Amino acid sequence: MTVKVIRVGEDILSANEDKAGANKARLDKCGVLTVNIMSSPGAGKTSLIMSTIANLKDKLRIGVIEGDVASSVDAEKINALGIPVIQINTAGGCHLDANMVEYALNGLPLEAIDLLFIENVGNLICPNAFVLGEDRRVMIASTPEGDDKPLKYPAMFADSDCVLLNKIDLMPHLDFDNDAFRRTVTGLNPDVIIFPVSCQTGTGLADWYAWLTAAVRGKRGK
Amino acid sequence: MHEYSVTESLLALALEKAGEAGAGKITRINLVLGEMSGIVGECVELYFDLLSRDTIASGAELAFEKVPTRLRCHKCDNVYTPQNGSWACPACREIGLEIVSGRECYMESIEVE
């Protein structure tokens, strides 16, 4: 039997990329700025979203998609603030993917949202490989995790538009080399914006709110 | 990591391409996997054996071309492979880089009868 070679040249993960593209088109049509928030568990994703809601909800219409392996603990906190929220439970999955986000979008009033947060599953590895349809990729590092995390998880830091360094109020109690952290992150990603913040005390968050607000206005052409 | 969903995707892609060509059997699938892709070939083979049963891909050989991680230094333009877990440029010792290769996860070609 003659063997024939068929050239393919296609990415194996393109199915998720295609779905993410469809999600983005849908969100663009409604003028929604979408932010994918990633970090290790406990670095401050939910705290950041809640602080942002408290500060910006009178200026921007906010929606949230919460991603967790199990429970609706985070979605309940957001719901209590009167913000539209959908909880995705991955039942063991280690990241959100574009398919899951498509279903979640069906449950949100997209025409009435300016800014959509997608809080990804706490994980410094897998979420990075699965685009969701977002406009901005934001990751949160926190000072107790150590200043060497960019070296250990380079892809996540290399692909982010913005890195928040949270829990800076704890720095006096830690051996965190801020210069080394910044040098490594900007070495991996020369265009990245770094915001040193504390969600606990509010330090540094004004710059984050300004960056977000400008991004939303830019999306709406204002 | 994620080899099950990767194997599902690659099988679907191979069957699609073989179908377009009107092929009766897939004998070999040529894949390119970067060192940083996190995909382990042996796990893909395991899932492929299970998922390809009763399809024209059953029994196909999976061939993996492995691509090493290569970085380009922004400061001195040196292209290098990270050594001993360090991403610093061996020429100028700076960490200021662009990932040139190592993240690949694609199907180069399939061989059919």
Interface residues (C-beta under 8 A of the other chain):
Chain A: M1 T2 V3 K4 V5 I6 R7 V8 G9 E10 D11 I12 L13 S14 A15 C94 I125 C126 A129 L151 P154 A155 A158 R183 T184 T186 G187 L188 P190
Chain B: M1 H2 V6 S9 L10 A12 L13 A14 K17 A18 A21 A23 T27 L31 M36 G38 H74 W87 E94 I95 G96 L97 I99 R103 C105 Y106 M107 E108 S109 I110 E111 V112 E113
